[in-house]
Amino acid sequence: MKILIVEDEKELLESICTFLTNEQYMCERATDFATALEKISLYDYACIVLDINLPDGSGLEILKELKSGGKEDGVLIISARNALDDKVYALKSGADDYLTKPFHLPELAARVAAIIRRKSFDGNNLIRFDEVIVDLNEKCVKVNDTVIDLTRKEYELLLYFISNKNRVIAKNAIAVHLWGDDMDIGGYYDFIYTHIKNLRKKLLQAGAPDYIKSVYGVGYKFSIT
């Protein structure tokens, strides 16, 4: 799942990104208001970890832009402000959670995971799609009782498909989700095809139907029929 970290303290930013990357999230960075605003206008994120105090603006204004634009990205506010009024204001403004600095990185990761569960998977740790079961805590995928050994990208791709089930997903959206926005999308289409081919093969070998449908000239659709 793709996460945006908006934090101007470089050391803290790198610590958060390193920890969440090890938790199998793909992290993008923004160290200032302008960059964060540009990224949220262009891309969707499973969760945004958002500092309030930025050098050129307020994280609360970014939150306001998200909500006024009707975007559904999860938002975890991180701030040195510990006053109850600040927390209440942020939550009433649309944030999903609020974590006061300093914090432990495992707690941050747990809160990010909880937001993603609520926003994308109805609060469930076990995701079921027809014969496929995904355990978010164990990062384990089964078809009926057969465990499937997926690579990290295949696992991310499967979650992305399930969270967008029955929708047509463009190839460039898949590329950005798997590799971020700092790459040549056209050069990644062969990689997308390879990951989809391997994921399809592993699901079929485990006894699942062929859920991945090609939509000519557009992308792919993950559906039962």
Beta strands, then each sheet from edge to edge (+ up, - down):
strand 1: 2-6
strand 2: 26-30
strand 3: 47-51
strand 4: 53-54
strand 5: 57-58
strand 6: 74-79
strand 7: 97-100
strand 8: 126-129
strand 9: 132-135
strand 10: 140-143
strand 11: 146-148
strand 12: 168-170
strand 13: 212-215
strand 14: 219-222
sheet 1: 2+ 1+ 3+ 6+ 7+
sheet 2: 4+ 5-
sheet 3: 8+ 9- 10+ 11-
sheet 4: 12+ 14- 13+
end
